[in-house]
Amino acid sequence: MNKVGDTASPASSLPVPTVGERLDALPFCRLRLAIFAVVTLALFADIAEVALGNALGAVFQAPPRTMTPTELSVFLAAIFAGGAIGAPIFGLLGDRVGRRLALQAALAFVAIGSLAAAASDSSTSLIGYRFLSGLGIGACPPLIAAYLADIMPPRLRGTMSCLCAGLAFLGAPALILLLRAASPTWIGIEGWRWAVGTGAVLAALAAALLSLLPESPRWLAAAGRLAEAETALSRFGRTILWKTAGPAPSAPNARADDEPGTTGRRFVLLCCLYALAPWATIGFPLMSGAIMVSKQFSINESVVAAGLIMFGPVIGNLLVAPLIDRISRKASLIICACAMAVLGLFFAEATEFAALVGLGISFALLSAVYASILAIYAAEIIPTRLRASRTAMAWGMGRLVSIIVPLICFAIIRGAGVWGMFALIAAALGLSAILLAVAGPRGRSRQALI
């Protein structure tokens, strides 16, 4: 006769779920909503600061604070140069000390740099402080993508990321409208100082609110901090100890996905994709006004068109959010890249104002969706233990290329016209689509992370 102690419990024969699997099995809760709201505020401040730099470029071409052409070029490049350096540094911190703490540090740089810039009195100090804030601005998007990927349920990962981006893109018109409303001065302070200072306050507020939120339980477990992972996980709700029904389908080759060689190849792919993306995602929005002027439209009409085109990213991300998790990430990126290439060539050919604005909004819509899906795709195909550092390094490659995009696009428009610029954009997008088709994994839509 067997003793009671010799009889195996039915539960003991079942595999023990990981922290990540237990997190994925939990329903969407108030804490996840709070995390979504805070990182959306952080991204709102980040995007607003980038867009504000373009508007300040126009402000500083006229008295009372006129920059020389060289100073203006350095000023516009400073934020991207800072991002190219800051993204890999804070990304490494994200894998060493945690997503939340690294994001807080990045936001602190944004707040300090922007507040100092708002109080600066010389072009040199203004450029230096924009570089300082750029260190954090470049790091925020990949860290936010990594944090959301870690926290959100697989079935909603893409939806919540696109909603976050769609709402955050409202930061661009919001701060530019504030700049216009407060110009030339309000209660004795120049309008541009109000706008830059507001960006600093928003970044500081997001950093403070992050203190109330938990670190990613998935990252804590991957870092071997299991007790802290259990504590953080308990804040999301009560979890089951033994697996009954799997929380999310796993890919059959999940173990192979975590091999060093596979991760290295995917990192190289991401670096290539992020290096090619700015020609469309940065080049077109920055150059849309100049393109309209080159097509013989007035400055006023060009400004109106550029302003309307700014709403494309908001519309695109909000429209695609309910559908994004139902389509393969790889297929979505290829479709967006090909569609942008075609729209860009139509934009180069168009001459009517309404057609140009419609095509411009459509292009901006797709470019923002492409950027959002690429951020999700990058976070999904890199293992948890390396997610923040590798995605941030690849993102930094894009920031580095963004420094030269305006210079080359201006030169091409002057030398080869609008068709030359859009031929370059189409070539970059076509190469991206080929790389994805040949070397890109499918992604992990509605699947557990590795």
C-alpha positions in Angstrom: 0.0 0.0 0.0 1.3 3.4 -0.9 1.6 6.0 1.8 -0.2 9.3 1.4 3.2 11.1 1.2 4.2 8.9 -1.7 1.3 9.9 -3.8 2.1 12.6 -6.3 -0.3 15.6 -6.2 -2.0 16.2 -9.6 -0.8 19.8 -9.4 2.8 18.7 -9.0 2.9 17.0 -12.4 1.9 20.3 -14.1 4.7 22.7 -15.3 5.2 25.8 -13.1 4.3 28.9 -15.1 6.9 31.6 -15.4 6.4 35.1 -14.1 5.8 36.3 -17.6 3.2 33.7 -18.3 1.3 34.5 -15.1 1.4 38.2 -16.0 0.1 37.5 -19.5 -2.8 35.4 -17.9 -4.0 38.3 -15.9 -6.9 40.4 -17.3 -6.4 44.1 -18.2 -6.6 46.0 -15.0 -6.5 49.5 -13.5 -2.8 49.3 -13.0 -2.1 48.5 -16.6 -4.4 51.4 -17.5 -2.4 53.7 -15.2 0.9 52.5 -16.8 -0.6 53.2 -20.2 -1.6 56.7 -19.2 1.7 57.7 -17.6 3.9 56.4 -20.5 1.5 58.2 -23.0 2.2 61.4 -21.1 5.9 60.7 -21.3 5.7 60.1 -25.0 3.5 63.2 -25.5 6.2 65.3 -23.9 8.9 63.6 -26.0 7.1 64.0 -29.4 6.2 67.6 -28.5 9.8 68.5 -27.8 10.9 67.1 -31.2 8.2 68.9 -33.1 8.9 72.1 -31.1 12.4 72.1 -32.4 11.2 72.5 -35.9 8.9 75.4 -35.0 11.7 77.1 -33.1 13.9 76.9 -36.2 11.4 79.3 -37.8 11.2 81.5 -34.6 15.0 82.0 -34.4 15.3 83.2 -38.0 13.6 86.5 -37.1 14.4 89.2 -34.5 14.8 89.6 -31.6 16.7 86.3 -31.4 18.2 85.7 -34.8 20.6 82.8 -35.3 23.1 82.5 -38.1 22.5 79.8 -40.7 25.3 77.7 -39.1 23.9 78.2 -35.6 20.4 77.2 -36.8 21.7 74.1 -38.5 23.5 73.0 -35.3 20.4 73.9 -33.2 18.2 71.6 -35.3 20.7 68.8 -35.3 21.5 69.0 -31.6 18.4 67.1 -30.4 19.0 64.3 -32.9 22.7 64.1 -32.0 21.7 63.9 -28.3 19.3 61.1 -29.2 21.9 59.1 -31.1 24.1 59.1 -27.9 21.4 58.9 -25.3 19.3 56.1 -26.7 22.0 53.3 -26.4 23.1 54.6 -23.0 19.7 54.7 -21.4 18.8 51.5 -23.3 21.7 49.7 -21.5 20.4 51.1 -18.3 17.0 49.7 -19.1 18.5 46.2 -19.2 20.7 46.8 -16.1 18.5 48.7 -13.6 15.0 48.3 -15.1 12.7 49.9 -17.6 11.0 52.2 -15.2 14.1 53.7 -13.6 15.9 54.2 -16.9 12.8 55.9 -18.3 12.6 58.2 -15.2 16.3 59.1 -15.7 15.7 59.9 -19.4 12.7 62.1 -18.6 14.8 63.9 -16.0 17.3 64.8 -18.7 14.5 66.1 -20.9 13.0 68.1 -18.0 16.4 69.6 -16.9 17.6 70.3 -20.4 14.3 71.9 -21.6 13.9 74.0 -18.4 17.5 75.3 -18.8 16.9 76.0 -22.5 13.7 78.0 -21.7 15.8 80.2 -19.4 18.9 80.5 -21.7 20.0 83.8 -23.2 22.5 82.8 -25.8 22.5 80.7 -28.9 25.4 78.6 -27.6 23.7 77.7 -24.3 20.4 77.0 -26.1 22.1 74.6 -28.4 23.9 72.9 -25.5 20.7 72.5 -23.5 18.8 71.1 -26.5 21.6 68.5 -26.8 21.2 67.7 -23.1 17.4 67.2 -23.4 18.0 65.2 -26.7 19.9 62.6 -24.6 16.7 61.8 -22.9 14.3 62.4 -25.8 16.1 59.8 -28.0 15.8 57.2 -25.2 12.1 57.6 -24.3 10.4 55.9 -27.3 12.4 52.6 -27.2 12.2 52.4 -23.4 8.4 53.0 -23.5 8.0 50.4 -26.2 10.0 47.9 -24.1 8.0 48.7 -20.9 4.6 48.4 -22.7 5.7 45.1 -24.4 6.7 43.7 -21.0 3.5 44.7 -19.2 0.6 44.5 -21.7 -1.3 41.3 -22.4 -0.3 39.7 -25.7 -3.7 40.1 -27.2 -3.6 43.9 -26.6 0.1 44.6 -26.9 -0.1 46.2 -30.4 -3.4 47.9 -29.7 -2.2 49.7 -26.5 1.1 50.7 -28.2 -0.7 52.3 -31.1 -3.2 54.0 -28.9 -0.2 55.4 -26.8 1.5 56.7 -30.0 -1.8 58.1 -31.4 -2.6 60.1 -28.3 1.0 61.1 -27.8 1.3 62.6 -31.3 -1.2 65.2 -30.2 1.8 66.7 -28.3 3.2 68.1 -31.6 0.3 70.4 -32.5 -0.5 71.1 -28.8 2.9 72.8 -28.0 3.1 74.5 -31.3 -0.4 76.0 -30.7 0.8 77.1 -27.3 3.9 78.7 -28.9 1.6 80.6 -31.2 -0.9 81.6 -28.6 1.8 83.0 -26.2 3.8 84.8 -29.0 5.4 87.2 -29.1 5.1 87.5 -25.3 2.8 86.6 -22.4 3.1 88.4 -19.1 6.5 89.5 -20.2 7.9 86.1 -21.2 8.5 85.1 -24.8 6.2 82.6 -26.3 8.9 80.1 -27.2 10.0 80.0 -23.5 6.5 79.1 -22.4 6.3 76.2 -24.9 9.8 74.8 -24.0 9.1 75.2 -20.3 5.8 73.4 -20.6 7.5 70.5 -22.2 9.9 70.4 -19.3 7.0 70.4 -16.8 5.3 67.5 -18.6 8.4 65.4 -18.7 9.0 66.0 -14.9 5.4 65.1 -14.1 5.7 61.9 -16.1 8.9 61.0 -14.3 7.3 61.7 -10.9 4.2 59.6 -11.7 6.4 56.6 -12.8 7.6 56.4 -9.1 4.1 55.2 -8.3 4.2 52.4 -10.8 5.9 48.9 -10.5 9.0 47.8 -12.4 8.3 45.2 -15.1 7.8 41.8 -13.4 9.0 40.1 -16.6 12.3 42.1 -16.6 12.8 41.5 -12.8 12.4 37.7 -13.4 14.8 37.7 -16.4 17.3 39.6 -14.2 17.1 36.9 -11.5 15.3 39.2 -9.0 12.6 36.7 -8.4 11.3 38.0 -5.0 11.0 41.5 -6.4 9.3 40.1 -9.5 6.7 38.3 -7.3 6.0 41.5 -5.4 5.6 43.5 -8.6 3.4 40.8 -10.1 1.1 40.8 -7.1 0.2 44.5 -7.8 -1.4 43.4 -11.1 -3.8 41.0 -9.4 -4.0 37.5 -8.0 -2.2 34.9 -10.2 -2.5 31.2 -10.4 0.4 29.1 -9.2 -0.1 26.2 -11.5 -0.7 26.4 -15.2 -4.2 25.2 -16.3 -4.9 26.8 -19.7 -2.0 28.7 -21.3 -2.1 32.5 -21.1 -0.9 33.1 -24.6 0.3 30.9 -27.4 4.0 30.5 -27.7 5.8 30.2 -31.0 7.1 26.7 -31.7 10.7 28.0 -32.1 10.7 30.2 -29.0 14.0 28.6 -27.7 15.7 29.2 -31.0 14.6 32.8 -30.9 16.7 33.3 -27.8 19.9 32.0 -29.2 22.8 34.6 -29.4 23.2 34.1 -33.2 19.5 34.7 -33.8 19.4 37.7 -31.6 22.5 39.2 -33.2 21.0 38.8 -36.7 17.8 40.4 -35.6 19.7 43.3 -34.0 21.5 44.0 -37.3 18.2 43.8 -39.2 16.7 46.4 -36.8 19.7 48.7 -37.1 19.2 48.6 -40.9 15.4 49.3 -40.7 15.9 52.1 -38.3 18.6 53.6 -40.4 16.3 53.6 -43.5 13.2 54.7 -41.7 14.1 58.4 -41.1 14.2 59.2 -44.9 10.4 58.7 -44.8 9.3 59.2 -41.2 11.5 62.3 -40.6 12.3 63.6 -44.1 8.8 64.0 -45.3 7.3 65.8 -42.2 10.3 68.1 -42.1 10.3 68.9 -45.8 6.6 69.1 -46.5 6.5 72.9 -46.1 9.6 73.3 -48.3 8.1 71.0 -50.9 4.9 73.0 -51.1 6.9 76.2 -51.6 8.9 74.5 -54.4 5.5 73.8 -56.0 4.8 77.5 -56.1 2.4 77.7 -53.2 2.5 80.7 -50.9 4.2 80.5 -47.5 0.8 80.8 -45.8 -0.6 77.9 -47.8 2.5 75.8 -47.1 2.3 76.4 -43.4 -1.4 75.4 -43.4 -0.6 72.2 -45.4 2.2 71.3 -43.0 -0.1 71.9 -40.0 -2.8 69.7 -41.4 -0.3 66.9 -42.3 0.7 66.9 -38.6 -2.6 65.2 -37.7 -1.9 62.2 -40.0 0.1 60.3 -37.2 -2.8 60.8 -34.7 -5.4 59.6 -37.2 -3.3 56.7 -38.4 -2.4 55.2 -35.0 -5.9 55.5 -33.6 -7.4 53.9 -36.8 -5.0 51.0 -36.9 -5.1 50.3 -33.1 -8.1 47.9 -33.1 -6.7 45.9 -36.0 -2.9 45.8 -35.4 -3.0 42.6 -33.3 -4.9 40.7 -35.9 -2.2 41.1 -38.6 1.4 39.8 -38.8 3.8 42.6 -37.8 6.1 41.7 -40.8 3.2 41.9 -43.3 2.0 45.2 -41.8 5.5 46.7 -42.2 5.9 45.6 -45.7 2.5 46.9 -46.7 3.1 50.3 -45.1 6.5 50.6 -46.7 5.2 49.8 -50.2 2.1 52.1 -49.8 4.3 55.0 -48.6 6.6 54.6 -51.6 3.6 54.8 -54.0 2.0 57.7 -52.1 5.3 59.7 -52.1 5.6 59.4 -55.9 2.0 60.6 -56.3 2.7 63.5 -54.0 5.7 64.5 -56.1 3.4 64.5 -59.2 0.4 66.3 -57.7 -0.1 70.0 -58.2 -3.5 70.8 -56.7 -3.6 72.0 -53.1 -6.4 69.6 -51.9 -4.7 66.6 -53.5 -1.3 67.5 -51.9 -2.9 67.9 -48.5 -4.8 64.6 -48.8 -1.7 62.7 -50.0 0.4 64.4 -47.4 -1.9 63.3 -44.6 -2.1 59.8 -46.0 1.7 59.6 -46.2 2.1 61.0 -42.6 -0.6 58.6 -41.4 1.2 55.5 -42.9 4.7 56.7 -41.8 3.5 57.0 -38.2 1.8 53.6 -38.3 5.1 52.2 -39.8 7.1 53.7 -36.9 4.7 52.4 -34.3 4.6 48.9 -35.7 8.4 48.9 -36.1 8.8 49.8 -32.4 6.4 46.9 -31.4 8.1 44.5 -33.8 11.5 45.4 -32.4 10.4 44.8 -28.8 8.8 41.5 -29.7 11.7 39.9 -31.6 14.4 40.7 -29.0 14.6 38.6 -25.7 13.5 40.3 -22.5 17.0 40.4 -21.0 18.3 42.4 -24.0 15.1 44.2 -25.1 15.8 47.7 -23.9 19.4 47.9 -24.9 19.2 46.4 -28.4 16.1 48.2 -29.4 17.4 51.5 -28.1 20.7 51.0 -29.9 18.9 50.4 -33.2 16.7 53.4 -32.5 19.8 55.5 -31.9 21.0 54.5 -35.3 17.9 56.1 -36.7 18.5 59.3 -34.6 22.1 59.4 -36.1 20.8 59.2 -39.6 18.1 61.8 -38.8 20.9 64.4 -38.3 21.8 64.3 -42.0 18.3 63.7 -43.5 17.3 67.4 -43.6 20.7 68.5 -45.1 20.6 65.8 -47.9 16.9 66.4 -48.6 17.4 70.2 -49.0 20.3 69.6 -51.3 18.3 67.1 -53.4 15.3 69.4 -53.7 17.6 72.2 -54.9 19.5 70.0 -57.3 17.1 67.4 -58.6 13.7 68.8 -57.5 10.9 67.1 -55.6 11.0 64.0 -57.7 14.6 63.4 -56.7 13.8 63.5 -53.0 10.8 61.2 -53.3 12.9 58.8 -55.4 15.3 58.6 -52.5 12.5 58.0 -50.0 11.0 55.3 -52.3 14.3 53.6 -52.6 14.8 53.5 -48.8 11.3 52.2 -48.3 11.7 49.6 -51.0 15.0 48.4 -49.5 13.2 48.1 -46.1 10.5 46.0 -47.6 13.0 43.7 -49.2 15.0 43.3 -46.0 11.8 42.4 -44.1 10.7 40.0 -46.7 14.0 38.2 -46.9 15.4 38.4 -43.4 12.6 39.5 -41.1 10.9 37.1 -38.6 7.1 37.2 -38.5 6.9 39.0 -35.1 4.7 37.9 -32.2 1.2 39.2 -32.7 -0.9 37.9 -29.8 2.0 35.6 -28.7 4.0 35.4 -25.5 7.3 37.2 -25.5 10.7 35.5 -25.3 
